[in-house]
């Protein structure tokens, strides 16, 4: 597990990909926001959100480093 602030990512794959696991009825925006926040808080660019609920689902999120550190005007 990788410590992200006070939160922990579920799985790191080859120090390249964050995998967040869920077992919910379905994925919701809060689950996606959690993964995006992990990507923003780290140098990782790719995240997978996997749901093992009634109907398995997955989402892939990419947040490239070039956009992470843009200064707000």
Rosetta blueprint (number, residue, H / E / L):
1 X L
2 X E
3 X E
4 X E
5 X L
6 X L
7 X E
8 X E
9 X E
10 X L
11 X E
12 X E
13 X E
14 X L
15 X L
16 X L
17 X E
18 X E
19 X E
20 X E
21 X E
22 X E
23 X L
24 X L
25 X L
26 X L
27 X L
28 X L
29 X H
30 X H
31 X H
32 X H
33 X H
34 X H
35 X H
36 X H
37 X H
38 X H
39 X H
40 X H
41 X H
42 X L
43 X L
44 X L
45 X L
46 X E
47 X E
48 X E
49 X E
50 X E
51 X E
52 X L
53 X L
54 X L
55 X L
56 X L
57 X E
58 X E
59 X E
60 X E
61 X E
62 X E
63 X L
64 X L
65 X H
66 X H
67 X H
68 X H
69 X L
70 X L
71 X L
72 X L
73 X L
